[in-house]
Amino acid sequence: MRGASRGGVAGALLGLLLVLSVRRGGASKASAGLVTCGSVLKLLNTHHKVRLHSHDIKYGSGSGQQSVTGVEASDDANSYWRIRGGSEGGCPRGLPVRCGQAVRLTHVLTGKNLHTHHFPSPLSNNQEVSAFGEDGEGDDLDLWTVRCSGQHWEREASVRFQHVGTSVFLSVTGEQYGNPIRGQHEVHGMSSANAHNTWKAMEGIFIKPGADLSTGHDEL
């Protein structure tokens, strides 16, 4: 499914972001250095050098929900995720994400949220991580706490994502799938914080406080 672009609202959203975004040389250093609510970005596992990824392929075991993997390619459109608050809000577009804040990560091209639950992952027997919901609406198991140092999530800093409902950390330990997603890495939840669950913001559109999409900082 590498590089595939699907129709519908999610595909149109990504296309709109790509068209409207412009590079702004006047962005302040402080503003440019933070991840903000509403931003669309790719996340790199800093230890295994794979980007968080999903696609319209379901697990053949466990929950049977949409699979989430890690890919080495940096140019895959299926690796974009949007930063959102919980169903009650709490993450106004353009505001910096706080360390300790609970967020949803919504897969742009399929509209499903990063999710985990008490199913075993297919390769390592850790906790399965899936993509769940429709058009960005799922359930309480879509919430992840951003674990970082300081006050806000900095784009140059490594962070962890700890699941609110089950306390596991979003992780990669190197196991790779065969067909139909040969070479992609298993993403799962682990109970302990370690080198396998550190992530860094990479390519994306980072919305500045009070900015429209057309004034977001573009690094696609």
FIDRENZA-111661 format. One line per 4 residues: for each residue x, y negated, z negated of N, C-alpha, C. Coordinates in steps of 0.05 Angstrom, whole numbers, padded with zeros to 5 digits. Each point is the difference from the previous one (the first is absolute). Example, Ala and Ser with C-alpha at 12.3 -4.5 7.8 and 13.67 -1.06 7.14 Angstrom:
BEGIN
00264,00114,-00156,-00018,-00024,00000,00018,-00024,00000; -00007,-00021,00014,00016,-00024,-00001,-00015,-00022,-00014
END
This chain:
BEGIN
00016,00024,00000,-00016,-00024,00000,00017,-00025,00000; 00026,00002,00005,00018,-00022,-00002,-00007,-00022,00020; -00002,-00025,-00011,-00005,-00023,00017,-00028,-00002,00011; -00018,00019,-00007,-00027,-00001,00011,-00015,-00023,-00010
-00016,-00013,00017,-00017,-00022,-00007,-00029,00007,00006; -00017,-00001,-00021,-00028,00009,00004,-00018,-00025,00001; -00023,00004,00013,-00019,-00022,00002,-00015,-00004,-00025; -00020,-00017,00001,-00016,-00006,-00024,00010,-00023,-00016
-00012,-00005,-00022,00005,-00024,-00016,00029,-00001,-00010; 00010,00023,-00009,00027,00000,-00011,00021,-00007,00021; -00003,00012,00024,00019,-00006,00022,-00002,-00029,00008; -00025,-00010,00001,-00004,-00028,00007,00013,-00019,-00020
-00002,00008,-00026,00013,-00017,-00021,00030,-00001,00004; 00013,00022,00005,00028,00000,00004,00007,-00017,00024; -00015,00003,00022,00005,-00015,00024,-00003,-00030,-00005; -00020,-00008,-00016,-00004,-00028,-00006,00023,-00011,-00016
00009,00016,-00019,00023,-00009,-00016,00025,-00005,00016; 00004,00018,00019,00024,-00002,00017,-00002,-00025,00019; -00024,-00006,00009,-00004,-00023,00018,00002,-00026,-00015; -00013,-00001,-00024,-00002,-00026,-00014,00025,-00008,-00015
00016,00020,-00009,00022,-00006,-00017,00022,-00015,00014; 00013,-00019,-00013,00022,-00015,00012,00022,-00002,-00021; 00025,-00002,00009,00022,-00003,-00019,00002,-00029,-00008; 00002,-00005,-00026,00001,-00028,-00010,00027,-00004,-00014
00017,-00016,00013,00026,-00006,-00012,-00002,-00016,-00025; -00022,-00014,-00005,-00002,-00018,-00023,-00010,00014,-00025; -00004,00026,00000,-00009,00013,-00024,00020,-00003,-00023; -00010,-00005,-00024,00019,-00003,-00022,00012,00026,-00007
00024,-00001,-00011,00014,00025,-00008,-00016,00016,-00020; -00012,-00014,-00019,-00016,00014,-00021,-00024,00014,00013; -00014,-00014,00017,-00024,00011,00013,00007,00024,00017; 00021,-00003,00015,00008,00022,00019,00009,00025,-00015
00007,-00003,-00025,00012,00022,-00014,-00019,00018,-00015; -00027,-00006,00001,-00019,00015,-00016,-00020,00015,00018; -00009,00023,-00009,-00022,00014,00013,-00026,-00011,-00010; -00019,-00007,00018,-00024,-00013,-00008,-00025,00017,00007
-00022,-00006,-00013,-00025,00014,00005,-00009,-00006,00029; -00010,00020,00013,-00009,-00003,00028,00021,00004,00020; 00025,00003,-00008,00022,00005,00019,-00002,00027,00012; 00010,00003,00024,00002,00026,00014,00029,00007,00003
00008,00023,-00009,00029,00007,-00001,00005,00030,00003; 00025,00006,00004,00010,00027,-00001,00016,00004,-00026; -00001,00024,-00011,00014,00006,-00025,00021,00022,00005; 00024,-00006,-00008,00022,00019,00004,00007,00013,-00027
00001,00027,00000,00011,00014,-00022,00030,-00003,00000; 00012,-00013,-00020,00027,-00008,00001,00020,00023,-00001; -00008,00022,-00011,00018,00023,-00003,00000,00017,00025; -00023,00006,00011,-00002,00018,00023,-00002,-00015,00027
-00002,-00027,-00001,00000,-00017,00024,-00023,00007,00020; -00023,00005,-00011,-00024,00004,00016,-00021,-00020,-00007; -00017,-00007,00019,-00022,-00019,-00005,-00026,00014,-00005; -00015,-00011,-00019,-00026,00011,-00006,-00019,-00001,00024
-00014,00022,00006,-00013,00004,00026,-00025,00015,-00004; -00020,-00005,00018,-00023,00018,00001,-00011,00000,00029; -00020,00017,00005,-00009,00005,00027,-00026,00017,-00003; -00014,00002,00022,-00025,00015,-00001,00004,00030,00002
00016,00011,-00018,00005,00028,-00002,-00005,00009,-00029; -00017,00019,-00004,-00008,00008,-00027,00018,00023,-00010; 00002,00001,-00026,00014,00023,-00012,-00015,00026,00005; 00015,00021,00006,-00012,00026,00004,-00005,00015,-00026
00008,-00011,-00022,-00004,00012,-00027,-00008,-00022,-00019; -00002,00006,-00025,-00006,-00020,-00021,-00026,-00014,00005; 00000,-00026,00001,-00025,-00016,00002,-00011,00000,00028; 00017,00005,00020,-00009,-00002,00028,-00003,-00029,00009
00009,-00019,-00016,-00002,-00028,00007,00023,-00008,00020; -00001,-00025,00009,00020,-00010,00019,00027,00001,-00013; 00020,00011,00015,00027,00003,-00011,00015,-00026,-00001; 00019,-00001,-00019,00018,-00023,-00003,00028,00012,00001
00018,-00011,00015,00027,00011,00004,00020,-00023,-00001; 00026,00007,00004,00021,-00019,00003,00013,00004,00027; 00006,-00021,00015,00012,00002,00026,00026,-00017,00001; 00019,00010,00016,00025,-00015,00002,-00002,-00023,00019
-00018,00001,00020,-00002,-00021,00020,-00009,-00027,-00013; 00012,-00022,00008,-00007,-00026,-00010,-00021,-00014,00016; -00006,00011,00024,-00018,-00014,00019,-00027,00013,00004; -00008,00016,-00020,-00025,00015,00002,-00023,-00016,-00011
-00020,-00006,00016,-00023,-00017,-00009,-00017,00014,-00021; 00003,00026,-00003,-00015,00015,-00020,00012,-00003,-00028; 00020,-00017,-00003,00013,-00004,-00026,-00007,-00026,-00013; -00019,-00015,00011,-00008,-00025,-00012,-00022,00004,-00021
00003,-00014,-00023,-00018,00001,-00022,-00007,-00029,-00009; -00025,-00004,-00008,-00008,-00026,-00009,-00003,00000,-00031; 00010,-00021,-00013,-00001,-00002,-00029,-00026,-00013,-00008; -00016,00014,-00017,-00026,-00010,-00008,-00004,00005,-00030
-00019,-00015,-00012,-00007,00005,-00028,-00019,00023,-00002; -00009,00005,-00025,-00020,00020,-00005,-00027,-00009,00010; -00020,00017,-00003,-00027,-00006,00010,-00012,-00025,-00013; 00010,-00007,-00024,-00010,-00023,-00014,00016,-00026,00008
00019,00003,00018,00016,-00023,00009,00026,-00001,-00015; 00008,-00025,-00008,00024,-00003,-00016,00025,-00003,00016; -00002,-00002,00027,00024,-00003,00016,-00006,-00019,00023; -00005,-00026,-00006,-00006,-00019,00021,00022,-00002,00021
-00008,-00002,00025,00019,-00001,00022,00021,-00022,-00004; 00025,00007,00003,00022,-00019,-00002,00012,-00003,-00027; -00012,00010,-00021,00012,-00001,-00027,00021,00022,-00003; 00022,-00006,-00013,00021,00020,-00004,-00011,00023,-00017
00008,00025,00007,-00007,00023,-00016,00017,00001,-00025; -00013,00003,-00023,00014,00000,-00025,00011,00028,-00007; 00022,00001,-00013,00010,00026,-00011,-00021,00009,-00021; -00008,00025,00003,-00021,00010,-00018,-00028,-00003,00010
-00003,-00012,00024,-00027,-00003,00011,-00009,00025,00015; -00025,00006,-00001,-00012,00023,00014,-00009,-00009,00028; 00008,00014,00021,-00008,-00008,00027,-00009,00025,00015; -00014,-00005,00022,-00005,00021,00020,00017,-00004,00024
00010,00021,00012,00015,00000,00025,-00017,00012,00021; -00010,-00016,00019,-00018,00009,00020,00014,00003,00026; -00002,00025,00012,00013,00006,00025,-00014,-00016,00023; 00015,-00016,00014,-00012,-00019,00018,-00015,00013,00023
00012,00021,00012,-00012,00011,00024,-00023,00019,-00005; -00002,00011,-00024,-00023,00018,-00006,-00019,-00011,-00021; 00007,-00021,-00014,-00017,-00012,-00020,-00003,00016,-00026; 00018,00020,-00004,-00002,00016,-00024,00021,-00009,-00021
-00006,00005,-00025,00017,-00009,-00022,00019,00022,-00010; 00024,-00008,-00007,00019,00018,-00013,-00013,00011,-00025; 00002,00026,-00004,-00017,00014,-00020,00015,00024,-00011; -00005,00007,-00024,00009,00026,-00010,-00019,00011,-00020
00003,00026,-00006,-00020,00015,-00016,00013,00027,-00008; -00013,00016,-00015,00012,00024,-00011,-00003,00023,00020; 00013,-00003,00023,00004,00022,00019,00030,00004,00004; 00010,00024,00003,00029,00004,00005,00007,-00010,00028
00023,-00012,00003,00010,-00007,00026,00009,00025,00015; -00002,00000,00027,00003,00024,00015,00028,00012,00001; 00021,-00016,-00003,00027,00011,00003,00015,00003,-00027; -00002,-00020,-00017,00015,00000,-00025,-00016,00008,-00025
-00026,00002,00003,-00018,00006,-00022,00000,-00022,-00021; 00008,-00024,00007,-00005,-00023,-00017,-00029,-00009,00004; -00007,-00025,-00006,-00028,-00009,00003,-00005,-00011,00028; -00020,00009,00013,-00007,-00009,00027,-00006,-00030,00001
00011,-00013,00020,-00007,-00028,00006,-00014,00000,00027; -00023,-00013,00002,-00015,00000,00025,-00009,-00029,00006; -00015,-00003,00022,-00013,-00025,00007,-00030,00005,-00001; -00015,-00017,-00013,-00027,00006,-00007,-00018,-00025,00003
-00026,00005,00006,-00019,-00022,00001,-00007,-00007,00029; -00017,-00020,00003,-00008,-00010,00026,00001,-00031,00000; 00012,-00011,00020,00001,-00029,00003,00010,-00014,-00025; 00020,00012,-00013,00013,-00011,-00024,-00015,00004,-00026
-00022,00015,00000,-00014,00005,-00024,00001,00030,-00007; 00012,00006,-00024,00002,00027,-00009,-00011,00003,-00028; 00018,00006,-00020,-00008,00003,-00027,00022,-00009,-00019; -00003,00005,-00026,00019,-00010,-00020,00027,00014,00003
00002,00023,00014,00025,00014,00003,00017,-00012,00023; -00008,-00024,00010,00016,-00014,00020,00018,-00022,-00012; 00000,-00002,-00026,00014,-00022,-00014,00028,00009,-00008; 00020,-00018,00006,00028,00005,-00007,00011,-00024,-00014
00014,00004,-00022,00013,-00022,-00014,00028,-00005,00011; 00006,-00025,00007,00027,-00007,00010,00018,-00003,-00024; 00021,00018,-00001,00019,-00001,-00022,00026,-00013,00010; 00006,-00023,-00011,00024,-00014,00009,00011,-00017,-00023
00023,-00011,00004,00013,-00017,-00021,-00008,-00029,00005; -00002,-00016,-00021,-00007,-00028,00003,-00030,-00005,00001; -00007,-00022,00012,-00028,-00009,00000,-00016,00009,00024; 00013,00000,00024,-00013,00006,00025,00015,00021,00016
-00014,00012,00019,00012,00019,00019,00017,-00016,00020; 00026,00004,-00001,00018,-00014,00019,00006,00018,00023; 00000,-00012,00024,00004,00016,00024,00027,00014,00002; 00020,-00011,-00012,00027,00012,00001,00004,00020,-00022
-00019,00003,-00018,00003,00017,-00024,-00013,00028,00005; 00011,00020,-00013,-00012,00026,-00001,-00022,00001,-00021; -00023,00012,00007,-00022,00003,-00018,-00010,00029,00000; -00017,00006,-00020,-00013,00025,-00001,-00030,-00004,00001
-00015,00020,00009,-00029,-00001,-00001,-00010,00023,-00017; -00012,-00008,-00023,-00010,00020,-00019,-00030,00001,00002; -00011,00024,00004,-00028,00004,00004,-00015,-00006,-00026; -00021,-00017,00001,-00015,-00007,-00024,-00014,00023,-00012
-00012,00017,00016,-00017,00022,-00010,00015,00024,-00011; 00023,00006,00012,00014,00025,-00008,00029,-00005,-00010; 00010,-00024,00002,00026,-00009,-00010,00024,00010,00016; -00005,00014,00023,00023,00009,00016,00012,-00023,00016
00025,00003,00008,00013,-00020,00017,00001,00009,00029; -00005,-00018,00018,00001,00005,00029,00029,00008,00007; 00004,00024,00012,00027,00011,00002,00004,00015,00027; 00025,00004,00006,00009,00017,00022,00024,00015,-00010
00001,00027,00005,00023,00015,-00008,00014,00015,00023; -00008,-00005,00024,00015,00010,00023,-00012,00023,00016; -00021,00013,-00011,-00013,00022,00015,-00012,-00011,00026; 00003,00015,00022,-00010,-00008,00026,-00020,00019,00012
-00020,-00011,00013,-00021,00016,00013,00009,00012,00026; -00014,00021,00008,00002,00011,00028,-00023,-00013,00016; -00007,00013,00022,-00021,-00010,00018,-00026,-00002,-00015; -00018,-00019,00006,00003,-00020,00022,00014,-00025,-00007
00012,-00002,-00024,00014,-00025,-00008,00029,00007,-00007; 00012,00015,00017,00027,00010,-00004,00020,-00022,-00007; 00015,00004,-00021,00021,-00019,-00008,-00009,-00021,-00019; -00027,-00003,-00003,-00009,-00020,-00019,00003,00011,-00029
00005,-00018,-00019,00005,00009,-00027,-00025,00000,-00017; -00001,00019,-00019,-00022,00000,-00018,00002,-00023,-00020; -00023,-00014,-00004,-00003,-00020,-00021,-00018,00011,-00022; 00007,-00003,-00025,-00015,00013,-00021,00003,-00017,-00026
-00013,00009,-00021,00002,-00013,-00026,00017,00016,-00018; 00018,-00013,-00015,00017,00013,-00020,-00005,-00014,-00027; 00003,00016,-00022,-00007,-00010,-00026,00021,-00018,-00012; 00025,00001,00010,00021,-00016,-00012,00011,-00021,00020
00009,-00022,-00011,00013,-00021,00016,00029,00008,00006; 00008,00001,00025,00027,00008,00008,00007,-00011,00027; 00022,00008,00011,00010,-00011,00025,-00018,00006,00023; -00017,00021,-00002,-00017,00008,00023,-00025,-00018,00003
-00005,-00018,-00019,-00024,-00016,00001,00005,-00030,-00001; 00022,-00009,00012,00004,-00029,00003,-00005,-00008,00029; -00013,-00023,00003,-00009,-00009,00026,00007,-00030,00004; 00002,-00008,00025,00007,-00028,00006,-00017,-00009,00023
-00010,-00025,-00002,-00015,-00012,00022,00018,-00005,00024; -00010,00007,00024,00016,-00003,00024,-00014,-00018,00020; -00004,00009,00024,-00013,-00016,00021,-00028,-00007,-00008; -00010,-00023,00008,-00027,-00007,-00006,-00007,-00029,00003
-00024,-00007,-00006,-00010,-00027,-00001,-00007,-00007,-00029; 00015,-00020,-00011,-00003,-00006,-00028,-00015,-00027,-00002; -00025,00001,-00009,-00017,-00023,-00001,00009,-00019,-00023; 00003,-00025,00006,00008,-00020,-00020,-00025,-00011,-00014
00003,-00010,-00025,-00023,-00011,-00014,-00014,-00021,00016; -00027,00004,00003,-00016,-00020,00014,00003,00001,00030; 00015,00019,00011,00005,00000,00029,-00021,00016,00015; -00005,-00008,00025,-00016,00016,00019,00019,00021,00011
-00012,00020,00015,00017,00020,00012,00021,-00013,00019; -00008,-00022,00013,00017,-00013,00020,00024,-00013,-00013; 00000,-00004,-00027,00023,-00012,-00013,00015,00019,-00018; -00006,00026,00003,00014,00021,-00016,00028,00002,00009
00017,00010,-00017,00028,00004,00007,00003,00027,00014; 00009,00000,00024,-00001,00024,00017,00028,00012,00002; 00002,00026,-00007,00025,00014,00004,-00006,00027,00014; -00020,00000,00017,-00006,00025,00015,00021,00003,00022
END
